[in-house]
Amino acid sequence: MAHKPIPAALPVILLLCLAALVVSAGCLKESAVTVSSITVGAQNVTGADVTLNVTSEVQNTYGVSSGVSRVQLKAYDMGSGLVVAEQTGDTEYLGIRGSGSISQTIVLPRKGSYRLVSTVFENGQRKGQGELIVYNLERLTPDIQETGLAISDIDFLVKKVSGDHVNIQTDVYFTNDNRAASGPFEIEVKAKEEDARLLADKQRASVESIQPDATRVSSVTLSVPDQYNYVVEVLVWKNDTIVKRGEGNVRLRPGMQVDKDTQFVTKQIETSKFVQDSGSPVRTPAPYTTKSPGFGAPLVVIALVSLAGLACLGRRRP
């Protein structure tokens, strides 16, 4: 049986196939791991610090991953450029064109802006990185202040008039707009004279927990001097922190509109009525009218006439 001759092009084809295998084998060893995206969420916010949860999405876009990818997260202060926080963690094995993610937490000061840089390494070799900037962390509301409480209304009732003092019952309506119970809290109610801002009275009261979408009325009684106008402030305290404010007005001496060109009305604050049991009165001087020094206009005219008469008599004498 005769053997067929080997085509002259066959060795070239074999060499090309071997070269392709070598190239493909090299590609299988090399991977292209990158950080495809970064997402950030505020996990905990206090008055001084912010705990951020940073999730880095890692993807192998080419070849086969040869090991576990390690992600290094750094936070740089945008003002100084210094590293403020750093975390390092590992992702799962990515394999051929695989992807994964890693979540890391860092604690940053609750002020300023920061550049978050996530760098991925494989077998100690830097592969790629991604970055994201977070701005103005001071605008984040501390968790303790997110109570969901709203002051929906404030009512005032005159309960008693004794001499020059009035007892006013203040009813504050609280509504819980949160999806969880508010928990117990305290309120402080202050009455300040509208013009002088002197404190007439203040009282505190405890309020039980309010269920979601429910409303509760809390009442305190203030004793204030009569015939004055007041700004009533409501402060909501929780864990030694003021978490809510509100205010209303009580006008026991309504003002009267007058012609500004003909009359100017002022109020004389009698500070003795605002004396507290534990302190001494702080006196505010009452308004008064000032006069220019010297003689009045009529006396000046009379003096001039008298001097003129004396001068004439002096001339007539021999």
Protein Blocks (a to p, Z undefined) as FASTA:
>chain_A
ZZddddfklmmmmmmmmmmmmmmmmmmmpccdddfbdcdddfbdcfkbccdddddddddf
ehjdfbdcddddddddfklopafbdcddddddebjoiacddddddddddedjdddddddd
eehiafbdcddddehkllpccfklmnopacfbdcdddfbdghjaccdddddddddfbfbd
ebjaddddddddfklopafbdcddddddddehiacdddddddddehiacdddddddeehi
afbdcdddddfbccddddfkloccdddddfklmpcfkbccdddddddddddedjdfklmm
mmmmmmmmmmmmmmmpZZ
